[in-house]
Amino acid sequence: MRNSDSTQDNNNAALAPEPSPKLTRQQIYDRIRQSSKDEYILSEMIRLGFWQKDRTKPSVAEKFIEKRSALLSRLRELTRLNRLYQDPEKALLALHKTRKKAALEKRETNPD
């Protein structure tokens, strides 16, 4: 019986996914912040073998997660801009900053 148990363990080890480098909690938070929690979970499920990554056609759930992630990141960007432009003083400072940056870049490209 022992011999069959070791054979079964070897088969389970062959089916197990390759271990990824151990991520710290902060690295996981950063990866989630870059995309979304759902997209991170999807990538981990694919990595661990719960979903197939080499399918030619993505499933409805994958499409939904990717679309939702893109929309949420766009919403975050628009919310940031909205906060910036609600305060006229901050908006004016941001405008001056972008104009100064553009002028500096123009000066560097045209040394005369």
Steps between C-alpha positions, in 0.01 A plus 500: 500500500784732570629466146166601347482801735838625383394453136185701567707774667726515194196532271360781716835677495510480120152656475574781745582840347845642524539711810528870432737720693359580840350848485486725800172649606607840368591353159157338479335832591705674231398245237134540597533880489650482149204308361216380721431237761300290254772514235763399758284207612446398136874503430568294813228249406654465154847462652378233743325307223135562584446667160675434173704791373563369150139500385447687177175659611473660846200407708226743591636527855849588373360762262287645779792519743728666245232750393410579861866550586548742210187693594599522867847631416345760267254597775787542749683726254190710434428527873855621559460762228162603639650555845777704345270725300242554774746731675577792263832576669623143463381494140689821424816362663470180296454703182809710576697185577412337168577820308838535673581138422406545132707820476800331661478205260470738205804693619703179533413386147575842343835612650537784238 
